Amino acid sequence: MMTGSEPRSSETKPPAETQAHTDEEPQQPRPQRSAAVWQSLRTFFSGRRNGSSLRENLQDELARETGSDATFSPEERMLLGNILRLRELRVDDVMIPRADIEAVEASTTIGRLMELFQESGHSRMPVYEETLDDPRGMVHQKDLMAWMAEKANGGPIETPSEDEIASIGHNARELDLSKIDLSLSLKTTGLIRNLLFVPPSMPATDLMAKMQADRIQMALVIDEYGGTDGLVSLEDLVEEVVGDIEDEHDEDEEAMLQAVADGIWIADPRMPLEDLESELGAAIANSEAGEDVDTLGGLLYVTVGRVPVRGELVQVPDIPGFEFEILDADPRRIKRLRIRRRRPETRSPELRRRAKRGEQGHSPEDTGGA
């Protein structure tokens, strides 16, 4: 048997051509980390491991990985975990609720439409007739700008030729903005585009595929009675995987719960009960009142049986340690509220002694007749 120190025999030497080719293109050794990644992927895509599915294998691997030698980085684990959870989400899990929809009425003038786009910061807004339960489509900011440019130009804007660009540049054409009639209503301009109508039970992945196929990035969620229940955009679906996407015009959102003093918080009524429970350390989500609702505002609606009014103090029987004061509200919803931790009633020793003497001095004869 040949040992590691013994020279190879001439029979085992590679042909000269092969050896020359090897000398010309030496194979570099793969890093250990790359080898580990490929080995993990081979294991995942080999079908089944110990009778489990590929999905289960990946979930187990993501749950088990810790330390610096993990196959996936924390960012990769977050993305893969969100992708695996996406299949379990429905449209009503990611939609913007009806109360938070910013929409425009079809009879709105072009001038007011420009103001609404500026105020909302959105590039698309749904269009409706009279109420949100009668949607007509959506309007895109790009379409509005193109329409205004065409009106200011007196007709369709043609792309300048290369000779014109070379002689006078791109900015030579002058637009007469006085030709734009800002009093025209939106429904007379032809700017309203189609949007999707989907049920709340539709899987989020199916909606994403439909948006890609139809090239429509906005959908209204319609309930069983034909009313508008919420709004979903493609960005909302993508954010479920990669996290919040903010551009240059997005403003920093205030925290859902802000501590302003010891035992006092300012809260957003849209705050999920699970998040509120973790912040306050109270069993809220599993309470009887919290079984059928998901948000703090919904909990107060169920408790009072109506929309609380401004200044009203609400106490939830299942959460005796806190009280909720409505700071701002309208007839449709709560906008802001204050949460205050209730302190147990304490009596001074003197009051306790007086109460005790009163109980001792009180006898049945005292309450009887003469």
N, C-alpha and C positions, 0 to 999 in steps of 0.2 A: 504494500500500500504506500502511496506517495504522501509524504508529509508536506507541511507548508514551507519548509526550508529547502526541499529538494527541487531542482529545476524541472520544468515540464519537459516531457519527451517531444521529439520532433513530430510525433503523430498528432499531438494535441495543439500544435501551433496553427493559428488561423492562416488562410491563404494570404499571399503577399498583397493582392488587390484589396482584400478586406482590411488588412492591417493598415495599408496606406490610406484608405478611406477613413479609418478610425483616427489616424493621426491628423488628417486634415480637419475633421469635425469632431473634436473630443466632446463627449457627453458630460454636461455639467451635473453634479449631484443635486438632487432636489432638497430644499430645506425641509427640516423635520416637520415644521408647522404645515407646509403644503401637503406633505405626505399624510399627515393626520387628517386634514380636511378631505382629501380624496378618499381616504380609507373610510371615513364616516359617511361620505356620500355614497360610496359603493355599498356600504351596509344598508343605508336607507333605501336605495333604489334596487336592491336585490330582491324586492318583493315582500317577503315576510321574514320576521325574525322571531323565533320561539313562538310561532303561531299568531303573532300580533300583526296588525296592519302597518303600512308605511306611516300613516298619520299618527298612530299610537307610538311608534318608534320615535318619531320626531318630537312629539310632545314629551315623552319620557326623557329624551336627550336634553331638551331645553330646560326641563325642571331639575335635572340632575347636575347640569354644568355649573361649576363655580371655580373661582381661582383664576390665576393668570394663564394656565395651560388649557383653558376651555377652547373648544373648537370654534365657537361663535363668539363674537364680541358682544358687549351689552346692547349696542345699537342693532346688531343683526338679530339677536334674540328677541328684542322688542318687536321688530318688524315681522319676524316669522310668527311670533305669538299672536300678533294682531291679524295676520293673514289667516291663521288657523281659526281664530274666533269670528272672522268675518262671515263665515258660512252660517253661523248661528244667529246673526242679526237680521231683523226684519226692518221694513221701511219705517215703521213707527218708532223704532229704537233710535234712529238717526235724524228724523225729520225735525224741522223747526215748527213749533206749535203754532196754531192759527193766530193766537194773540200776538205773536212776535213777527208775523209776516208784514213786510213793508211792500205794499202794492200801490198801483195807480189806477184811477177810474178812467174809463175809455173816453169820457168827454173832457178830460183834463187838457188844458192848452199846452202848446209846445213850450211856451215860456215857463209855465209852472212845472212842466216835466223836467226841464233843465234844473230847476231849483231842487226838485225831489231827488234827482240823481246826485246832486252835490250834497244834500243833507244826509242821504242814506249811505253814500260811499259804495253802492253796488253798481255793477256793470249791467245787470239784468234785473227786471222787476216784472212780476205778473200783472196782467191787465184784467179788470173786471167791469161788469155793468151793475151799478147800484150796490151790490154786496159781493163779498168773496165767494158766495155760493153760486154766483153766475160768472165764472171765469171765461175770458175770451182769448187768452194767449199770454204772450210776454213781449216786452220791448227791450231792445238791446241798445246800449249807449253808442256802440259803433255805427249801428244803423241810423241813429239820430244825427250823429256828426256827418255821416255821408249825405244824408238828406239835406241838412243845412248847407253843406258845401255846394251841392248841386243847385239849390235854390239861389244861393249867392252868386253862382257862376252864370245863372240864366239858362242852364241846361246841363246835360251830362258832362262831367269833367273828363277830357281826353288826356291820355298820357303823352307828354311832349316827346318829340323825336329826339334822337341823339344830337342832331345838328342844333336844334333849339336849346337843348341843355348846354351844349358846348358854347353857344353864343350868349345866351342870356341867363343861364343857370336855372335851378329848380324853383326859385322863389319869385320868378318874374310875374306870374299870373296874379292879378289883383281880384279879390272877391268883394262884391258889393253886398255887405251884410244887411243893408237897408231893404233889400229885396225879400228878406225872410219875414214871413207873416207869423209872428209869435202867438197870435190869437187863434190860430187854427187849432182844432181839437185833434187829439191823437188818433181817433178812429177814422178821420178823413185823410190821413197821410199815407196809409198803407204800410205803416211800420210795425204792425202787430204780427208777431211770429207765432207759430204753433208751439205748444208745450205738451208734455206727457201727463196723462192722468192715470194714477196707479192706486191700488188698494193698500191699506196699512199693513196687511199681512204678507205682502210681497217680499220675498227674500232680497236682501240688499245686493247680493251678488247678481241676481237676475236683473235688477234695475240698472246696475252698472253696465252689464252687457247690452241691455236695450238702449241705454243712452249712447253707448259707443256705436251701435249699429245704426241708430236713427240720427246721430249727430245732433242731438238735442240734450242740453246740459241742465235742464230744469224740469221738475215734475211736481205737480200738485197731488197731494194725497187726499183721496175722496172716500168718505165714510159710506156705510151701507145705505144711508138715506140720500146720497148724492150731494151732501154738503162738503165744504172744504175743511179738511182736518189738519193739514200741515203742508209744508213745503220742503222739498229735497233738491239739492243741487249735486252735480258731480263732485264738486269740491268737498261737500259734506261726506260723501262716501270715501273719497281718497283720504281725508283726514282721519277716518277710522283706522287706517293702516299706518300712515306716516306721522300722525299727530297734527296739531294746529298749523295751518298754512296762513301766514300773514304777509301782506305786501306793504309797500311804502305808505299806503293811505289808511291802513288799519290802525286804529287807536288802541292803546292798552286798555283792556277790560278790567274793571274793578273786581276785586275778589268777591266771591259769593258770600263770604262771611268775614267780617272785620271786627276785631275786638277793640272797643272804644274805652272800656274801663273794666275793672275787676267784676266779672260776672255779668257783663253787658256786651251785646254784640249787635251790629247792624247787618242784616241778612237780606239776600236776594230771594224772593219767593220761588224762583226757579231752581233753587239748590236741591239736589237729590237728597232723599232722606238718609241714604247710606252714608253720604259725605257728612251730613249734619250730625248723624249719630257718632261718627268717628271723631268729630271735632268737639262735641259737647260731652261725650262719654255717657249718653243716655240711650236706653233701649227705645228707639223711636220707630224704626222700620218694621219691627216685629210687633208693634202694638196693634190693638184691635182697629184703631182709627187709621193706621198706616197700611193696612193690608191691601186696600184697593187703590191707593194713590202712590205716586213716585216722588213727588216734590213737596217742599214745605208749604207752598201755597195751596196745593191740593189737600194737604192735611188740615189746614185751617178751614177750607171750604166744607169739608166733610164734618168737621166738628161743629161749625156754626149752622150749617145747612143753607148757606147763602154766601155772597161775596161780602166780607167784612168791610165796614166803612172806615174812613180816616179817623184816627183817634180812638178806635175801639180796642179794648183790652180783651184778649182771648186766652182762655185757659183750657188746655187739653186734659181731660180726666186721666188718660193713660200716661201722661207725662206730668206728674204733680210738681216736679222740681223747677218748672220753667213757666213763664208767662210771655205772651206775644202781643206787642203793641203795634198797631197798624199806623205807619208813618205817612204813607202815600198810597192812594188807591183811586180807581175810577169805577163806574158801575159794572165794568166787565172783569176786572182783575186787580190783584194787589200788586203794587209796584215796589214798595220798600217797607220793611218792618224792623222793629227792635225786639231782641230776645233778652230777657232779664232772668237771671237765676233767682228763684225765690228763696229767701233765707228763712229758716225755721223761726217761729215765734218764740221769743224768750221773755220771761217775766222776772222782774227784780226779786231778790229774796224777800223784801218787805211785802210785795204783792202776794207772794206765795204764802207768807205767814198769815196775812189777813184772810186769804181764801181758806186756809186751814182752820183758823179760829172760827170763821163763819160756819164751816161745816160742822165743827164740834159743838158750837152753841145752838145749832139748829136741831130741834127735837120734834117728834110727832105731836107732843102736847102743844107746841107753839103754833101748829097749823090747825089745831082743832078749835071748835067753837067754845064759847064761854061755859 
